[in-house]
């Protein structure tokens, strides 16, 4: 994992579904867990959702706080 991938979590938005338009880093844990059970989409989106699920599941979401602040101030 590289820093650019972490930045994508706070800048990319969910392109479909109930949380369309919400940043991947802001998706609820139960939604991420649902994808983990049912299967993540193919491609970059699936990889980002799987990474965010791991971060959320392991209680590491605070690692993204500095990136959120960085992108909110732009």
N, C-alpha and C positions, 0 to 999 in steps of 0.2 A: 504494500500500500504506500502511496506517495501523497505528499501534501495537496497536490492538485485534485486527487480523488476525493479527499476530505472536503475540499472547497466545493466540489460538485454537489455534495450532499446538501449544502446550504443555498446553492444557486439554482439547481435543477428543480423543476416542479413536476408533480405527478400529472401525466398527460391525459388520464382518463379516470373514470370511476367517481366514487363518493367524495374523494379528496382531490379532485382535479384542480390544478392551479396552486396547490399547497406545496411548499418546499419539502423535499424528501426528508430532510432532517426534522421536519415538524409533523411528520406522520405519527399517529398514535401507535403505541406498542402492540395493541391487539390487532390492528390492521396489518402490521408487519408480520406478526405471528401467524395470521391467516395465510399470507403469502408463503411463509415458511412451510406450512402444512400442505397447502394446495399446489405449490410450485411457483417459483419466481418466473417472470417473463424472460424471454431470451434477450441477449444483447446487453448493452450498457445499462439500461434501466433495471434489468434483473440483478445485475451485479451491484448496482447502487442500493437497491432495496435489500439485498442480502447483507451487504456491509452494514447498512443502517440497522437492520434487525440484530446483528451481532453486537453492535455498539449499544443499542437499547437494552438488549437481553442481559448484557454484562454490566449494566449500570454505568456506562462510560459516556453518556450523552453530554456531560459537562465539558468534555474535550472539545466540543464544537462551539462552545460559547464565544471564544475569541474570534472565530471565523464568522459567526453570526453578527457580532458587533462590527467587524471589518466591513461586511457587506451591507449593513444597515446604514452606515455612515456615508455611503456612496450616493 
